[in-house]
């Protein structure tokens, strides 16, 4: 699995938008960070790389 696919898979774990107590929707910061590549070295993205490669 390449890094772009791992980012997409990791981003699926997070909602696109979060709703606050007043009912307003806001983009998920975590999802944006994952898709931008900011968390490529973090366990969130690496976990998906390892799962798809079958390694540890």
C-alpha positions in Angstrom: 0.0 0.0 0.0 1.3 3.4 -0.8 1.2 6.4 1.5 -1.7 8.1 -0.2 -3.9 5.0 0.2 -2.8 4.7 3.8 -3.8 8.4 4.4 -7.2 7.8 2.8 -7.7 4.6 4.9 -6.7 6.4 8.1 -9.0 9.4 7.3 -11.9 7.1 7.0 -11.6 6.5 10.8 -12.6 10.2 11.4 -15.8 12.0 10.4 -15.7 14.6 7.6 -17.4 17.2 9.8 -18.0 17.6 13.5 -21.1 19.2 14.9 -20.8 21.6 17.8 -23.4 22.2 20.6 -25.1 24.9 18.5 -25.6 22.5 15.5 -22.9 24.1 13.4 -20.7 21.8 11.3 -16.9 22.2 11.2 -14.4 20.3 9.2 -12.5 17.6 11.2 -9.0 18.9 11.9 -7.7 15.4 12.4 -9.0 14.3 9.0 -7.5 17.3 7.3 -4.1 16.7 9.0 -4.1 13.1 7.9 -5.0 13.8 4.3 -2.4 16.6 4.1 0.4 14.3 5.1 1.1 16.1 8.4 0.7 12.8 10.3 2.6 10.5 7.9 5.0 9.5 10.6 2.3 9.1 13.2 0.8 5.8 14.3 -2.5 6.7 12.8 -1.2 6.5 9.2 1.5 3.9 9.9 -1.0 1.5 11.3 -2.8 1.3 8.0 0.5 0.8 6.1 1.4 -2.1 8.4 -2.1 -3.7 8.2 -2.1 -3.7 4.4 1.5 -4.9 4.0 0.9 -7.7 6.5 3.9 -6.8 8.7 4.5 -5.5 12.1 
